[in-house]
Amino acid sequence: MAYKARVFLNLNTNIQATVGLVGLNDPQHVLAAIYNHDPGGADAFWNFQVANGAGNAVTISTGFRHTLGTWFTVKIVTEWGATPSAKININDDTTPLVTVTGAYVPDSGL
């Protein structure tokens, strides 16, 4: 599966955003880029959150912080096989910023 979104945010402080796939009314099945900069918080970066609904979840920083008022793209790709994987690329970079493998990757619920 490949998911790609073009994103534009005119804020990068005091904002929360999710770009990706989340099960309907179900925060336990997630493949998404998450941004959270609370009021008064330190510099925030986009995180890659992966959760399979069986209690296996991970959130890893991508090291990317968007420039306010500028478009960027988020691409999430899953690959299935003996060891499933989920990867996130930002701005069409060919190298994933984060790769998550194994039991964290959801195979249903999205």
Secondary structure as UniProt FT lines:
FT   STRAND          2..7
FT   STRAND          15..23
FT   TURN            24..25
FT   STRAND          26..37
FT   TURN            39..40
FT   STRAND          47..52
FT   STRAND          57..61
FT   TURN            68..69
FT   STRAND          72..79
FT   STRAND          85..90
FT   TURN            91..92
FT   STRAND          98..101
FT   HELIX           102..104
//
